[in-house]
């Protein structure tokens, strides 16, 4: 008797050349197997998921499903896929960058309760809601959720439909350590029940959870043969050892290039970069920040931490003048009190910034180099054509982040990891005095994480540069960190 296989792609080639992998795909997902699709940024993992879910018709080969014991044979009913950018659901198409901070633009956005809908299995619902801490979020607008809260909401929403196969794209990013552990425990429990098959799409090649049984490697837009998890981990350890020496030399060269970059200007002379005096932020009855005092001096390197929903992104939105409540707060930037005549663009001209919110909002399908160039004038999109020497600087930074070869490719055709690297180049492009990085390594593969961390450290060695960085992974922080601020969630 042949073992049941839930999804089988045989010699499959997509009809549309824009979404076609570079070799026919042969892969099968057997019942009881929990799969990790693993590969670097831009390898073709998302294109493989699109083939598995039947998103695009095939020119050659076949796609077959067997979802037993499910009564339905429909992929739509049996497969749930949470992608990296799948955050606000139906609200996403109308989302713009500063919307989260503008209360008057949130009236039409649904609440968590409305998006979750009715649930048949009350016991299952209660278990999920307790595990993910969903109850306190139920009456909150979707648009107001933090990155981590959004991930919890989407996971709970998908699991509540009790699918046959759940595909999760980098499910652990954006979650604090406690929630990552809870999620791992939940997925391990689900995997052991045998009713739901898990497929994880992972960019961190060495971070394959123990409940995964098999790995399908994807590299250079080709899908490799399925191997067991233990085979993959053994192979990876050997390959990483070989690559480490090459990486060390390449990263040393990168650091030198960044540290030796000529200083074109020094825009401010204040020794005080950020000063918050008893700042409080409230949305309705919920207090996000309460009486916060914080001073950041020139040249300091701050790690900003806290659990999901503690207010880290809200705090950064105040500094970057993206939050309208900032004008009602006692905030000084570069020695000047907010609201004393400076424009938002004067403030932003000193700041390089990247965040999950910015990535979510960046739906402009311009060439990647134009996205980088938009950082010169802090716009979402490019409305002023840069001079040739400015475009040369953009290309230089794209080369530093390893995406120069993608400069003419439309931004929305890049993988999410490649998009993040382009947005990082955008943040660095004007050699800012204050660099604000909110989860900068979000969605990057193992090697690009090393690269970006090295770039951040090199930038921090430049004279008078100030850093504020948010991450849920302590090992992502550069060695140059001088100070730490930990936010506690207001209960």
C-alpha positions in Angstrom: 0.0 0.0 0.0 1.4 3.4 -1.0 1.9 5.9 1.7 -0.5 8.8 1.5 1.0 12.1 0.2 -0.9 15.3 0.8 0.8 17.4 -1.9 2.8 16.1 -4.9 4.5 18.2 -7.5 5.9 16.2 -10.4 8.2 17.7 -13.1 6.3 21.0 -12.4 7.0 24.1 -14.4 4.9 27.3 -14.0 3.3 28.7 -17.1 4.3 32.3 -16.3 8.0 32.9 -16.8 8.0 35.7 -14.2 7.2 33.2 -11.4 9.0 30.2 -12.8 11.8 28.5 -11.0 15.0 27.6 -12.9 14.4 23.9 -12.9 11.3 21.6 -12.9 10.1 20.9 -9.3 9.7 17.4 -7.9 8.6 17.3 -4.3 6.1 15.4 -2.2 4.8 16.0 1.3 3.9 12.7 3.0 1.3 12.4 5.8 2.9 12.8 9.2 5.8 14.8 7.8 6.4 18.3 9.0 8.4 20.2 6.4 10.8 23.2 6.5 11.4 24.9 3.2 14.8 26.4 3.8 17.0 28.7 1.8 18.7 32.1 1.6 16.9 35.4 0.6 15.8 35.4 -3.0 16.3 31.6 -3.4 12.8 30.9 -4.6 11.0 29.7 -1.4 7.9 31.8 -1.9 7.7 30.7 -5.6 7.7 27.1 -4.4 4.9 27.8 -1.9 2.9 29.4 -4.7 3.3 26.2 -6.7 2.4 24.0 -3.7 -0.8 26.0 -3.1 -1.8 26.0 -6.8 -1.6 29.8 -7.1 -0.2 29.7 -10.7 -1.2 27.3 -13.5 1.5 24.9 -14.7 2.9 24.7 -18.2 4.4 21.2 -17.6 4.1 18.5 -15.0 1.4 18.0 -12.4 0.1 19.0 -9.0 -2.0 16.5 -6.9 -3.6 16.8 -3.5 -4.9 14.2 -1.1 -6.2 15.9 2.1 -7.9 12.8 3.7 -9.5 12.6 6.2 -10.7 16.1 5.3 -14.1 15.9 3.5 -13.0 18.6 1.0 -10.5 18.1 -1.7 -10.1 21.9 -2.2 -6.7 23.5 -1.5 -8.5 26.7 -0.6 -10.3 25.0 2.2 -7.4 22.8 3.4 -4.3 25.0 3.2 -3.7 28.2 5.2 -0.6 30.3 4.3 0.6 33.2 6.4 3.2 35.1 4.4 5.8 37.6 5.7 3.8 40.6 4.5 0.3 39.1 5.3 -0.4 41.2 8.3 -3.6 43.2 8.2 -5.6 40.9 6.0 -8.3 42.7 4.1 -7.2 46.1 5.6 -3.7 45.8 4.1 -4.5 47.1 0.7 -5.5 50.5 2.1 -2.7 50.7 4.7 -0.3 53.6 4.6 2.9 54.1 6.6 1.7 56.6 9.3 -1.9 55.2 9.6 -1.1 53.3 12.7 -0.4 56.5 14.6 -3.4 58.5 13.2 -6.4 57.7 15.2 -8.9 59.6 12.9 -7.9 57.3 10.0 -8.7 54.1 12.0 -12.4 54.3 12.2 -13.1 51.9 9.2 -10.5 49.3 10.3 -11.9 46.2 11.9 -11.1 45.0 15.4 -9.4 41.7 16.3 -12.8 40.3 17.4 -14.4 41.1 14.1 -11.6 39.6 12.0 -11.6 36.4 14.0 -15.3 35.8 13.7 -17.3 33.0 15.2 -15.5 29.8 16.4 -17.2 26.4 16.6 -14.8 24.7 19.0 -15.0 26.7 22.2 -12.4 24.7 24.1 -9.9 25.0 21.2 -10.6 28.7 21.0 -10.0 29.2 24.7 -6.7 27.3 24.6 -5.4 29.3 21.6 -6.6 32.6 23.1 -4.9 31.9 26.4 -1.7 30.8 24.8 -1.3 33.8 22.6 -2.8 36.4 25.0 -5.6 37.2 22.5 -8.3 38.2 25.0 -6.8 41.7 25.8 -6.5 42.3 22.0 -10.1 41.4 21.0 -11.5 45.0 21.0 -8.3 46.6 19.6 -8.2 47.8 16.0 -6.1 45.6 13.8 -4.1 48.6 12.7 -3.0 49.3 16.2 -1.4 45.9 16.8 2.4 45.8 17.2 4.4 43.6 14.9 4.4 40.8 17.4 0.8 41.2 18.2 -0.1 41.0 14.5 1.8 37.7 14.2 0.0 36.2 17.2 -3.4 37.4 15.7 -2.7 35.9 12.3 -1.5 32.6 13.7 -4.6 32.3 16.0 -6.9 33.2 13.1 -5.3 30.6 10.8 -5.4 27.9 13.5 -9.0 28.6 14.4 -10.1 27.4 10.9 -8.5 24.0 11.6 -6.8 23.6 8.2 -5.2 20.3 7.0 -1.9 22.1 6.1 -0.6 25.3 7.7 2.2 27.0 5.9 4.1 29.7 8.0 6.6 32.1 6.5 9.3 32.9 9.1 6.7 32.5 12.0 9.1 33.4 14.8 10.3 36.8 13.6 8.8 39.8 15.4 8.0 37.8 18.5 9.6 38.3 21.9 11.5 35.4 23.5 8.6 34.3 25.7 6.2 34.2 22.8 8.6 32.4 20.5 8.9 29.7 23.2 5.1 29.6 23.5 4.7 29.3 19.8 7.3 26.6 19.5 5.5 24.7 22.3 2.1 25.1 20.5 3.5 24.0 17.1 5.3 21.0 18.7 2.0 20.0 20.4 0.1 20.4 17.1 2.7 18.4 15.2 2.3 15.6 17.8 -1.5 15.4 17.3 -1.1 14.3 13.7 -4.3 16.2 12.5 -2.4 19.2 11.0 0.6 19.2 8.8 3.1 22.0 9.3 5.2 23.6 6.6 7.6 26.3 7.7 9.4 28.7 5.3 12.7 29.6 6.9 15.4 32.0 6.0 17.6 31.3 9.0 19.2 28.1 7.8 20.2 26.8 11.2 17.0 27.6 13.0 14.9 24.5 12.2 12.6 23.5 15.1 12.9 20.0 16.5 9.3 19.1 15.5 10.3 19.4 11.8 10.9 15.9 10.3 12.1 16.8 6.9 13.8 19.7 5.1 13.4 20.8 1.4 16.4 23.0 0.5 15.8 25.8 -2.0 18.8 27.7 -3.6 19.4 29.6 -6.7 15.8 29.2 -7.7 16.1 25.4 -7.7 14.4 23.0 -5.4 16.6 20.3 -3.9 15.8 16.8 -2.7 13.9 16.3 0.5 16.1 15.2 3.4 15.6 14.4 7.1 16.1 17.2 9.6 19.2 15.4 11.1 20.8 15.1 7.6 20.2 18.8 6.9 21.6 19.9 10.2 24.7 17.8 9.7 25.2 19.1 6.2 24.7 22.7 7.3 27.3 22.4 10.1 29.9 21.2 7.6 29.1 23.9 5.0 29.0 26.7 7.6 32.5 25.7 8.8 33.8 26.0 5.2 32.1 29.3 4.6 33.2 31.0 7.9 36.7 31.9 6.7 35.4 33.4 3.5 32.8 35.4 5.3 35.4 36.7 7.8 37.5 38.2 5.0 34.5 39.6 3.1 32.9 41.2 6.2 36.3 42.7 7.2 36.4 44.4 3.8 32.8 45.6 4.2 33.6 47.1 7.6 36.6 48.9 6.3 34.6 50.4 3.4 31.9 51.7 5.7 34.3 53.1 8.3 36.3 54.9 5.7 33.4 56.5 3.9 34.1 60.2 3.6 32.1 62.6 5.8 30.1 64.8 3.5 28.6 67.1 6.2 27.9 67.4 9.9 24.3 68.7 10.2 24.1 69.3 13.9 26.2 70.3 16.8 24.0 69.5 19.8 25.4 67.0 22.2 21.8 66.0 23.1 20.1 64.0 20.3 16.8 62.9 21.9 15.2 64.1 25.1 11.8 62.9 26.3 10.3 64.5 29.4 7.4 62.6 31.1 6.0 61.5 27.8 2.7 59.6 27.8 0.8 58.1 24.9 -2.7 56.8 25.1 -5.1 55.3 22.5 -8.7 55.3 23.9 -8.5 53.7 27.4 -5.1 52.0 26.7 -1.9 53.6 27.8 1.1 52.7 25.7 3.7 54.9 27.3 3.4 56.4 30.8 5.6 59.3 32.1 8.7 58.2 30.1 11.9 60.2 30.7 14.7 59.3 28.3 17.8 61.1 27.0 20.0 60.0 24.2 23.4 61.8 23.8 25.4 62.1 20.7 27.5 59.0 20.0 25.5 56.7 22.3 24.4 53.3 21.0 21.1 52.3 22.6 19.4 48.9 22.6 15.6 49.4 23.0 13.8 46.3 24.3 10.5 45.1 25.7 7.9 42.5 25.2 5.4 42.6 22.2 3.0 45.6 22.7 5.2 47.4 25.2 5.4 50.5 23.0 8.8 50.3 21.3 7.5 51.1 17.8 5.3 53.9 19.2 8.3 55.4 21.0 10.3 55.4 17.7 7.3 56.9 15.8 7.5 59.9 18.2 11.2 60.5 17.6 10.7 60.2 13.8 7.7 62.7 13.8 5.4 60.1 12.4 3.1 60.1 15.3 0.7 63.2 15.6 0.8 62.9 19.4 4.5 63.8 19.3 3.5 67.5 19.0 1.6 67.3 22.3 4.6 65.8 24.1 7.7 67.4 25.6 10.2 66.2 23.1 13.6 67.7 22.1 15.5 66.5 19.1 19.0 67.6 18.3 18.7 70.2 21.0 15.5 71.8 19.7 12.0 71.4 21.3 9.5 69.8 19.0 7.0 72.2 17.6 9.2 75.3 17.7 9.2 75.9 13.9 11.1 73.1 12.4 9.4 71.0 9.7 9.0 67.3 9.8 11.5 67.1 6.9 14.1 69.0 8.9 13.8 66.4 11.6 13.9 63.5 9.2 16.9 64.8 7.3 19.1 63.8 10.3 17.6 60.4 10.7 17.9 57.0 8.9 15.1 54.7 9.8 13.8 51.2 8.9 11.0 49.2 10.6 8.4 46.5 10.0 5.8 49.2 9.6 7.8 50.9 6.8 8.3 47.5 5.1 4.5 46.8 5.3 3.7 50.2 3.8 6.2 50.1 1.0 4.0 48.9 -1.9 5.7 51.1 -4.5 6.7 49.0 -7.5 9.6 51.2 -8.5 13.1 50.0 -9.4 14.9 49.0 -6.3 17.5 51.8 -6.7 14.6 54.4 -6.7 13.4 52.9 -3.4 16.9 53.4 -2.0 17.0 57.0 -3.4 13.7 57.9 -1.7 15.7 57.8 1.5 17.6 60.9 0.4 14.4 63.0 0.9 12.5 60.7 3.3 9.6 60.0 0.9 7.5 56.9 0.3 8.2 56.7 -3.4 10.5 58.9 -5.5 9.1 62.3 -6.4 12.4 64.2 -7.0 14.9 62.9 -9.4 18.3 62.6 -7.6 21.5 63.9 -9.3 23.9 61.4 -10.8 26.3 61.6 -7.8 23.4 60.9 -5.5 22.4 57.8 -7.5 26.1 56.7 -7.3 25.8 56.9 -3.5 22.6 54.8 -3.7 24.3 52.2 -5.8 27.3 52.2 -3.4 25.1 51.4 -0.4 23.2 48.8 -2.4 26.5 47.1 -3.1 27.4 47.3 0.6 24.1 45.4 1.4 24.7 42.9 -1.4 21.7 43.9 -3.6 23.4 46.1 -6.3 22.7 43.5 -8.9 19.0 44.0 -8.2 19.0 47.8 -8.7 16.8 47.8 -11.8 14.4 45.1 -10.6 10.9 46.3 -9.5 10.7 46.4 -5.7 7.6 44.2 -5.4 9.3 41.4 -7.5 12.1 41.1 -4.9 11.8 38.5 -2.1 10.9 39.9 1.3 14.5 39.5 2.4 15.8 41.4 -0.6 13.2 44.1 0.0 14.5 44.5 3.6 18.1 44.8 2.4 17.0 47.6 -0.1 15.1 49.4 2.7 18.2 49.1 4.9 20.3 50.7 2.2 17.6 53.4 2.1 18.1 54.1 5.8 21.9 54.4 5.5 22.0 56.3 2.2 22.4 59.8 3.6 24.9 58.8 6.3 22.5 59.9 9.0 23.5 61.3 12.4 20.8 59.2 14.1 20.2 55.7 12.9 17.0 54.1 14.1 16.7 50.4 13.3 13.5 48.6 14.4 14.0 44.8 13.9 16.5 45.4 11.0 17.4 41.7 10.6 13.7 40.8 10.2 13.4 38.0 7.6 17.0 37.9 6.6 18.9 34.6 6.1 21.8 33.4 8.2 24.5 35.0 6.0 22.7 38.3 5.4 22.2 38.6 9.2 25.9 38.4 9.6 26.5 40.9 6.8 24.0 43.5 8.2 25.2 43.2 11.7 28.8 43.8 10.5 27.6 46.9 8.6 25.8 48.3 11.6 28.9 47.8 13.8 31.1 49.5 11.2 28.6 52.4 11.0 28.7 52.8 14.7 32.4 53.2 14.6 32.0 56.4 12.5 32.5 59.7 14.4 29.5 61.0 16.4 27.0 58.4 15.0 24.1 57.7 17.3 22.1 54.4 17.2 18.7 53.2 18.6 18.1 49.6 17.8 15.2 47.3 18.5 15.5 43.5 18.4 14.1 40.5 20.2 17.3 38.6 19.7 20.2 39.7 21.9 22.8 38.1 19.5 21.7 40.6 16.8 22.9 43.6 18.7 26.2 45.1 17.7 29.1 44.9 20.1 29.1 48.7 20.2 26.0 49.0 22.3 26.6 51.4 25.2 23.1 51.7 26.8 19.8 49.9 27.2 16.2 50.9 27.7 13.6 48.2 28.5 9.9 49.1 28.2 7.3 47.3 30.3 3.9 46.7 29.0 1.2 48.8 30.7 -1.2 46.3 32.2 
